[in-house]
Amino acid sequence: MFGKIAICCGRSSQPLGLRICEILGIEPEPVEFVRFSNGNLMVNFVGESVREKDVFVIQSGERSIFQDRDLAYGVVSGDILELLQMIYALKDSAGRITAVTPYFPYARSDKKDKPRIAITAKMVFDMLEAVRADRVLTMTLHCAQSQGFSNIPVDQLHADEVFLDTITSLECDKLAFVAPDSGSITNNDFLAMHVGRYLRDRGLSPSIETGYVKKVRVDDSETPHIRTVEGIDDLSGWTVIMNDDETLSGKSLVQCADLAMERGAKEVYAFVTHGILSGNAVKRIEDSPITRLYVTDTVEFNAQEAEKVVGGPVTKIETLSVARIFAEAIKRTHEGKSLSSLFLGK
């Protein structure tokens, strides 16, 4: 058995980390980040000793609302190094260290689909092991099989529960769950099944259909080609739900929403775990037929920066917090209990 829980927050996940601490009723460990004139970083834990404590280091590998790709690369790479330095600074005293990566760095780089490229998701797992992290706790990897890259235990959480609560509150009796691409079919169908079960358990009789949008990418650009909706011919009068693991430029979601409205959809709601929303994604969403895009706080949505991009208030993007899910997972990990009851259907 390890000592008390200690929470350490990196700078990319401080708001989420503070929410988690508030739920757990503990104070985050004070940490000082010093940037020298040559660009080097020093991480200094200035509080009390964490000797033999069960330490959870919270840091996502992405931030939202970047207009400059070079700037985004520098900040994200810095966040990864910051995570590694925090863990390495704690390794000689902590009883156990869990890297909590709400959005796992380079999660999309999970395959070798052309010669001489790095499977960077695997590399990040290797680096976490190298600095002596004992476990990884994350949410919704781009590819669930990526857990197999790691030589240390990995627990993958999901935001399905907070999505279910919001979807059922819409009070719609005709719901069409349309996966934005073939890769999100399983998650979309899973959410549809549990929404239907939840509503029927409360004596309602919803009409629920599922389908997916056939999307084709011919290169590494962020502009896919949308072909058609498979599985549902007519969406007239239906409320469309789109569920995906992340959205970067927002182009796929908007094209899917356009297609759904062409098929007669009443309105379109999108539920995305990781709202990267880089470049002009926010303006693209605001100008689209999407009624509301719900994202979680695995990547902190910077509303002030978003308003600068749009040139006015942001009305279509809402953040749902997953702090409670992470707090419960941390508590159960500390107590050596199963996490399976945190998932729908368990």
N, C-alpha and C positions, 0 to 999 in steps of 0.2 A: 504494500500500500504506500502510495506517495503522500507527500505533505499536502498542504492547502493548495487550492487553485490560485494561479497567478495569471493575469491577462496582460499581455504586452501588445500595444497597437502601433503598427507602422503608419506612415503618413497618408497612404492611399486608402486606408480603411478606418480612420479615426472615428468618424461619426457612427459607423456600424459597430465598431468596437465599444464605444461608449454606451450604445444602446444595449449591447450584450451584457456589459458590466452592470448596468442599472437593473436589468432583469435578474441577474445573479446576486445582486446586492453586494458587490465588491468594487473596490477602487482599482483602476488600471495602474500597472507599475509605471512610475515616472521614468521617462527616457529622453535623453538629450541627443539631438542630431546636429553635428557640427560639420559645416562644409568649409574646407580650406580653400585658399586662393588658387591652388593648382587643380581644383575640382574634386579632390579626394574627400571621402566621407568618413566621419568617426561617429560611431554609435556608443553612447555611454548611459548605462543604467545607474541613475543617481539616487535611487531609493534604497530600501532595506534589502538584505540578502534574499535571494530566491533559493537558497540551498535546500535541496531535496524536495522542492515544491513541484507540483504538476503544472508546468508552464504551457500556456497556449499563446502563440505568436500570430496575430491577425494581420494579414496583408494581402490585398488583392493584386493581381498582376495586370491591371488595366485601369484607365481612367476615362471619363467621358468628356465630350465636347472639345475635341481637339480640331483645330483648323489647319495646323501645320504638321505634316507627317514626320518631318525631321524632329520637331519638338516632341511629338508623341513618342517616337522611338527613344529619345533620350530620357524622358521621364519614366516610361515603362521599364526600360533597362535599369534605371536607377532604383526603381521600386523593388525589382528583383534582387539587386545587390543589397539593398537595405534589409530585405527579408533575410537573406543569407547571413549578413553581418549580425543581425539581432540574434539569430539562432546560435551562431558561432561564439558570440560574446557570452551566451548563457550556458554553453554546453558543459563547462567544467563544474558548475554548481547545481544546476537544476536536476531534480530527480528524473523527470521525463519532459521532453519537449515535443509538442504537437504543432506543426505548421498548419495554421488555419488559413486557407486560401479561398475565400468566397468565390472569386473568379480565378481559376488556375492559369498561371502565365503560359502563354503560347499554346493554349489548349487546342487550337485549330491546326497546329503543326504536328499532326498525329500519324502521318503516313509518308512513305517515300514514293511519290507519284511521278517523279522525274529523276534523272541521274544527278548524282553529286549535290544533293541537298540534305540538310540536317533534319532529323525527326526531333525537333526542338522540345516538344513536350516530354519526351523521354530524357533529354538532356537536363531539363529542369528537375525532374524526379531524381536523377543521379546527383545533381548538385545539392539537393535537400538532404539526401543520404550522406553526402560527403561532409557536410557541415554538422552532421550528427543529429538531425531531426529523427525522432523515434516513430512518428506517425504523421499522416497528412489527413486533414479534414477539409473537404471542399464541397462545392455545390454544382451539380449538373455539368459534368464534363462534356465537351463537344462530341466525344466518342467514349461511351462507357468502358469499352475495352482498354482505354488508355490506363486504367488502373493496373493493368498487367505490366506496364512499363516499370512499375515501382518495386523495389526490393524490400520496402518497409510497408506496414499496413496503411491502406487508404480507405477512408469512409467517404462515400459520396451521398450528399443530401439532395433533396429536391424541394422546389417551391410549390408543388402541386396543391398542398393544403391551403395556402393563402390565395392561390388562383381559384380554387373551388369555392371558397367563401365569397369571393367577389362575383364570380359567374352566377352563382345561385341567387345572389342579391339583385341581379338584373331583372328577375321575375319574368323571364321570357318562356313561352310555351313551345316555341319552335326554334331549336338550336342546331345549327349546322357547323360541325367542327371540321375545318378545312386546314390541313397541314400545309404550310407554305412551301414545302418541298418533300421529296420522298424520304429524306433522312429524318424528318420529324413525324412521320406517320405513326410510329409506335407510341410516342409520348402523347400525340394528339388523341389517338383512339383510347388510350388509357385514361386520360382526363375526361373524355366524353363518357366513358363507362361509369366513372365514379360520380360525375355530375348527375347522370341519369339515375343511378342508384340512390344518391342522396335525396333527390327530388321525389322519387317514388316512395322512399321510406317516410316521407312527410305527407303522403296521400295525394300527391300531384301526379298528373299523367302527361309528362312532356313528350314532344316529338323530337327525337334526336337522330341526326344523320351524320355520317363521316365521309370525308373524301380528302383528296390532296391535289395540289397544283403541280403539274409537270413542269419542272424548271431545268434548263440546260445551261451549263457554263462551258464556253469554248476556250477560255483562257483564265488567267489569274486575276482578272479585273473584278471589281465589285458590282458589275452590271450583268445580271443573269438574263437569259431569254425565257420568258414565260410562254408556255404553249397552250395549256388548257386545264380545266378542272376535271379530275377523274373521280368517278364515283357518285357525283351528284349532277344531274342534268339541268335542273331548274331550281334556282334559289329564291324564287319570288316569295316575299313575305317572311323569309327566314332571317334570323339574327345569326351572323357568321362569327365564329370564334376561331382565331388563329393562335396557335401555341408553338413557340420555338425556343431553343436554348439561348440564342443571342441574336442581336441585330447590330450591325456595324454601320453601314451607310443608310439602311432603311429602304433601299431600293426594292428588295424582294417583297417586303411587307406591303409596300405601296402598290406594286404591280399586282400582287395577289388581291388586294382590296379593290383595285380598279376592275379586275376581272370578275370578282364577286358581285360588285354593283352592276356590271354589265349583264350578269345572269339574274338580276332582279333582287339582290339581297336588300333587306330592310335597313340594316346597319351592320357595321363591322367593328369588332373589338379584337385587339391583339394583346396577347399575354406572353411576355418575353422575360426569361430569368435574368439575363445579363444585358442591360441596355448600354452598349458601348456608345452608340449615337455620335459617331465621329463626323468630321467635315460638316456638310450641310444637312445631316440626317434630321435634325430637329425641324428645320424649315420644311423639309420634304414631308415629314409627318404632318405638320400643321397645315400644309396645303393639300393634303390627301383626303380621300373620303373616309378614312379611318375615324370612327367616332371617338375612341379612346385607346391609347396604348398604355398598358400597365407594365412597368418594369419593377425589378426589386433593387434593394440597396446593396447587392453584392458589388456593384460598381456605383459609386455615389453619383447621383444625377445633380450636376451643377446648374441649378435653375438660373442663377444670375448670368452665367456665361451663355446659357441657352437663349436667354432673352436678348442678349447682344447679337446673337446669330440671327434670330428671327426679326429683331427690330421692334419687339413689342412683347406682350405677355404670352407665355406658353400655356395653352388651354387644353391640349389633347394628351399630355403625358402625365401620368400619375405614378408615384412610387409606392410600392407595397413592401413593408419591412419583413425581412426574414430573420431578424434578430432573435425572436423567440425560438425559432427552429435551431439556430446555432447555439443559443444559450442552453437549451435542453440537451442537445447533443454533447456539449462540453461537460455538462453536469453528469450525464450518463457515462461518458468516457471516463471521467474521473472516478466514478463509483464502480466501474467495471460492469456496467449493465448494457444490455442490447440496445441498439439504435433502431431496430426494425419496426417498432411501433410508431416511429416518426413518419413512416411512409404510408400513403393511402393503401387500403386493402390489407393492412396487417393488424 
